[in-house]
Amino acid sequence: MDTLYTSAIHGFNRHVAGANGISSGIAGALDQDGVLSLIVVLGGSLSLVALVFAFITYSLFSDLRSLAGTTLMNLLAALFMVQLLFIVGVGGVQDPELCISLGLSLQYLRVSVVCWLAAMCHHLYATVASVPCRDDPPTYLKYSVFAWGAPLITLVAAIHIQTKESSDLWNIKDLTPFNCWFLGSQATVYTYGLPIVLLLLISGYYLLKAAIVARYTCSMQLDVKQREKMKRRRALQLVLFLKICLTIGLIAGCGIASRVLRVPVLWAIFCTGHSLQGLAVALSVACNCRVLNVYARKPKQSKQQIAKSSSMQLLAPHPDPV
């Protein structure tokens, strides 16, 4: 039965090949049997579950609710919304208002994710370099204004470029072949690709500075065991941040290339990688040594608290009968 959801919003029963799009190449070759859509839905669902698990982990334990943990929770929240909207666009969106809203929302959230990543790298450098007031509330406020506010600038520019590129903001003829996950080619390159490259370069710059400072501070440590412990800890932090940067950067680059070059193979790689990036990031941040140590330490603390409360109850006098 043809419903509003299938025909007006997603148009699952419409297989129209566009002349200037990639619908005939990708939708016909890869998405004809729904294989790519199935991969996106399954991978995106796993990513959503993993992101929720990682977010709950960092919000549950007080040891992880530092400024570094709070910035990471914001990144996970933004990435969760990206994965959710990515699943919404599976199969294509036929309604112009929904299509443009989906494309603009995804672009804003994707830039916001990389902004939070840059803020995390800056805080890592500030922590390694022992910058004063690095964990004060005003610092988190600055990060929030930057990570949630800066993407608005790119969003306004994207609306302007998209309107000029398609002569009408609501013209979605060139967007529907890409499931409305991207705006026009010019808007994608100038208001998404360039900001992502700049933010990733900034993140890499702070990671490089953090690595140099960490090596210098570790070399000044006289105790051999303490020096090796510091080296391992800083190395794990730097590798974790580097993996997140590479994961998000490679997937974003593949998406931009597939949008501009219209290569079906790149599009398939992007869809698969994008659907699984939330899972990769969540497992990286939730399964590191520090989080696992917190999990291992909590049962011991709870047992001690139970034993302590039981002994105090034995010492307490019995209540008077009513």
Stockholm file with secondary structure:
# STOCKHOLM 1.0

chainA/1-322         MDTLYTSAIHGFNRHVAGANGISSGIAGALDQDGVLSLIVVLGGSLSLVALVFAFITYSLFSDLRSLAGTTLMNLLAALFMVQLLFIVGVGGVQDPELCISLGLSLQYLRVSVVCWLAAMCHHLYATVASVPCRDDPPTYLKYSVFAWGAPLITLVAAIHIQTKESSDLWNIKDLTPFNCWFLGSQATVYTYGLPIVLLLLISGYYLLKAAIVARYTCSMQLDVKQREKMKRRRALQLVLFLKICLTIGLIAGCGIASRVLRVPVLWAIFCTGHSLQGLAVALSVACNCRVLNVYARKPKQSKQQIAKSSSMQLLAPHPDPV
#=GR chainA/1-322 SS CCCIIIIIISCTTCCCCCSSSSIIIIIHHTSTTSHHHHHHHHHHHHHHHHHHHHHHHHHHCGGGCSHHHHHHHHHHHHHHHHHHHHHHTTTCCCCHHHHHHHHHHHHHHHHHHHHHHHHHHHHHHHHHTTCTTTTSHHHHHHHHHHHHHHHHHHHHHHHHHHHHHHSSTTCCTTTGGGTTSSCCHHHHIIIIIHHHHHHHHHHHHHHHHHHHHHHHHHHTCCCHHHHHHHHHHHHHHHHHHHHHHHHHHHHHHHHHHHHHHCCHHHHHHHHHHHHHHHHHHHHHHHSSHHHHHHHHHHHHHHHHHHHHHHHHHHHSCCCCCC
#=GC SS_cons         CCCIIIIIISCTTCCCCCSSSSIIIIIHHTSTTSHHHHHHHHHHHHHHHHHHHHHHHHHHCGGGCSHHHHHHHHHHHHHHHHHHHHHHTTTCCCCHHHHHHHHHHHHHHHHHHHHHHHHHHHHHHHHHTTCTTTTSHHHHHHHHHHHHHHHHHHHHHHHHHHHHHHSSTTCCTTTGGGTTSSCCHHHHIIIIIHHHHHHHHHHHHHHHHHHHHHHHHHHTCCCHHHHHHHHHHHHHHHHHHHHHHHHHHHHHHHHHHHHHHCCHHHHHHHHHHHHHHHHHHHHHHHSSHHHHHHHHHHHHHHHHHHHHHHHHHHHSCCCCCC
//
